[in-house]
Amino acid sequence: MNILVIMIPLSILLIVGAGIAFFWAVEHDQFDDMDTPKLLPLLDDPAPKVEEPEQPDVATKQASP
């Protein structure tokens, strides 16, 4: 019976903590977009960028006489 003295306040603290966590998540827009995350694994990876080698600028070259 003495365990109830510990368990009841502990359960009340856990419920209050869960409520605080839930309201914090709602306040920080954690539940705004529920559709996009489940679609992200289905999207293709973007194509890797192919960098072209730098070519010397013809306008800055000085013509040799």
DANOR-V966421 format. One record per pair of residues at least 24 apart in sequence whose ideal C-beta (glycine too) atoms are under 6 Angstrom apart, sorted by the first residue. I is the first residue (numbers start at 1). GAP is how many residues later the second one is. D is the distance in Angstrom with one decimal. If there is no record, write none. Layout:
i:I gap:GAP d:D
i:I gap:GAP d:D
//
This chain:
none
//
